[in-house]
Amino acid sequence: MVKKLSIDDLRRESLDDASRMSFAQRFLAGAELFDYACEIARGSIRQQNPDWDPARVDDEIRRRMDIASRLRGRV
């Protein structure tokens, strides 16, 4: 039987995994996660705007990141 893990269990496992990584490994993992998030955003933007070329999609990602950055500055 497979044990179901709670969100807290998964978070604890992730933290344990991260604590065993070197700084360089964590830095690289962060960059990979960022790239993955950008690919998800690209897919969503392309789905919403199928006529946009790749440059316009990238411009939209930058625009959204700029908004998020400004919002973080307000908090």
ABEGO torsion letter per residue (X at the ends): XBBBBBAAAAAAAAAAAAAABBAAAAAAAAAAAAAAAAAAAAAAAAAABAABBAAAAAAAAAAAAAAAAAAAAAX
